[in-house]
Amino acid sequence: MNRWTWGWIIIGIFAILIVFSRATSPELLKDSDTILILNGIKARGEPLSWFGSDWPLGNHFYRPVVSLLFEMDLALFGKNAAGFGLTNALLAAMCVLSLFWLLREVTDNLWLSSLGASLFGMWNL
């Protein structure tokens, strides 16, 4: 194994820990903004329309990708908060892996890349 393989293994462990330590509480969907977002998505019923207008809160923000992720979660998991937590954990894990890759490309330094991504991974835990 080359030296970068060890870096990927370490960061992969952080990614796995993030996914397995995700939030599953029903309280995830009881936030006032989350309730309004889910109600707005159900009321509109057109996923691609988020690319041409405001997002479900109607506060003049353009967030089509976030809206689509909420749409996907609602379609896949319904009101199961654990499913929404899984999506968030997978996104966080992908960000940790992406940060390691970016730092590796920019610095070509195993220790700096591993440290930076590990700190971000710990922050997500």
N, C-alpha and C positions, 0 to 999 in steps of 0.2 A: 504494500500500500504506500502511496506517496503521502507527502505531508498534508496535502489539502484534504485527503480522505478523512483524516482525523478531525479536521475542522468541520466537515460536513456531518460527521457522526455526532459530534458534540452539539451542533446547532440542531440537528435532527431530533436529538433527545429533548431539547427545549421545546421544539415544535410539538412533539408527542405529548409532553407534559402539559402544554397549554391546552391541547384538545381534550385530554382526560381530566383536567381540572376546571373545565368550563362551568359556567353558571347554568343551573337548571331550575331555579326557583320560579314558581308562577308569578312572583312579584316583578319579573322582567317585563311583563306585558301590562302592568298596572300603572305605569308612568303616564301622566296626562298627555304628553306629546306622542307617546307610542299609541295610546288609545285613539287619538285624533288621526294619526297617520294611517292606522289600520282601518278606521272608519272611512277615511277619504279614499283609500284604495278600493274598498268594497263598493263604495258609492259610484266611483268612476267606471271600474270594470274594463278599462282599456289600457293594458300595460305599456304599449308603445307611445301612448299620448303624453307620457312624462317627458319625452324628448322635445315636445313643442310647447310646454307650459310650465307653470309653477308646480312645485311638489305638493303632496297632500296637505301640508299645514297651511298652505296659502299665504305664506309670509314673504313672498317675492324672492325665494331662493330657487335656483335652478339646480336640482339634484336628481337627475334621471337615473343614475346608477344606484344610488341609495334607494330610490323609490322602487326600482326593479328588484332589488334584493329583498325588500319588504314584501313585494308582490310574490316573489318566489317562495319565501318562507311561509307566507299565508297560504299559498296553494299547496305546498308540500306538507306543512305541519299543522295547519289550522291555527287553533289557539293554544297549541302545545309549546310552552315557553322553552322547554329543553331543546326543541328544534331550532328556535331562534338563537339560543345560546351556542348550539353547535355551529351554526353559520358564522357567528362572531368569532368563535374559537378558531375555526378553519381560516378565516381571513387574517386573524392575528398570527397564526402559525405561518401562513404564506408570507406575511410581511417580515417575520424574523428570518425566514430562509432567503427572501429577496434582499434584505439588508446585508446578510452575509455575502451573497453573490456580488452585490454592488461594491461593498468594501473590498472584496477580493480583487475585483476588476480595477478599482481605482488605486488601491495601495499595493497590491501584490505582497501583502504582509500577513502571514497566517495569524500571528498573535493579535495584531490590531483588528483584523477582520473578525476573529473569534471573540475577542473581548467586546467589541462594539455590538455584535449581534447577540452575544450572551447577556449583556446588560439590558438590551431591549427585550430579550426573552424573559429575563427575571422580572422586568417591569410589567410584562403582560401576565405573569403568574400572580 
